[in-house]
Amino acid sequence: MGLLRNAKDLASPSELIGRSIRQAGVSLTLGVFLGAAATAGATCGVVAFFLANESLLKRLRRNATELVAATRDAVLSTHEGRALLDVLPKPQGLRGLVAAGRKAVCVGKNYREHITELANLGPEWTLEEHPEPVLFLKPTTTYAWPGTPLVLPRQCLAGGGGGGGQHGIHHELELAVIIGERVRHCTDDAAAMRAVAGYVLALDITDRDAQTAAKVAGMPWSVSKGYDSFLPLSEPFTLDAGKDDWRELRLWLSVNGERRQVCQAGTMLHGVPALVRYISSIMTLEPGDLIVTGTPAGVGRLVPGDTVTAGVIGKVEMTVEVVRSAH
């Protein structure tokens, strides 16, 4: 009976196998843990320390980011550095460069015929050429890449049958320069042109009535030019070194198939290198910044439902649909 009782207490073969596997698993886990602790104890300790000090991690990340930015600026400040950056991968190309830019520096009254047509708008506008470029800024939130409509705010469309006031909202066709390196106090044309990474066609959209009112009041033009989508952009393009000349670029713009603006870039009063030199004497130009070089004659009113087409002959074309804001 004792033998039978002991036999009953014995586990079945399947239970023995299961128990052995569990014991082996526990042993293996324990062995791995002890081995890892023995060989990487220092690493575990460091990780635990950092996990317990989240503020330190944030501080280290911030310092690392600042170090990368400082190093990038230092590299960008030299011609050799620019050559180095040229061989690095740029998955987003010039469009990514512009998207990372911080400002659009715009130039007013840079074509003689446009100065004349502005003077015809009213006594608020004078027929004069300025010895130095007339500058203003547009925020990067005005950028509207291809496929994005130009949205006209309701407050700009009040009166005039929904098309704005006396003058309305105008299109201004412009060649924009993409800055490719950090520029400060540039003193010669060759250095200025080395800072140019490429070009993009831009439409400087302007609420002309708001701009005129600001001019009369001696106020800045920020409101009339700063609405979201008020700087539609084409895809960026480059010029072939030794073959293309920015002065030979021919720009055009049509609204609903009607040609309104045509010009050759070289007829601007202050050329590309002169603008880079002048602007960099006032403010630092950074990679991705735009210089929007001014519009020729032929500016005109836009209303919701219009389709704007524009281009640089042989380089790029763009289409912009004009819509009314829902707000």
Buried (B, 14 or more C-beta within 10 A) or exposed (E): EEEEEEEEEEEEEEEEEEEEEEEEEEEEEEEEEEEEEEEEEEEEEEEEEEEEEEEEEEEEEEEEEEEEEEEBBEBBEEEEBBEEBEEEEEEEEBBEBBEEBEBBBBBBBBBBEBBEBBBEBEEEBEEEEEEEBEBBBBBBEBBBBBEBBBBBBEEBBEEBEEBBBEBBBBBBBBBBBBBBBBBEEBEEBEBBBBBBBBBBBBBBBBBBBBBBBBBEEEEBBBBBBBBBBBBBBBBBBBBEEEEBEBEEBBBBBBBEEEEBBBBEBEEBBBBBBBBBBBBBEEBEBBBBBBBBBBBBBBBBBBBBEBEBBBBBEEBBBBBBBBBBBEE
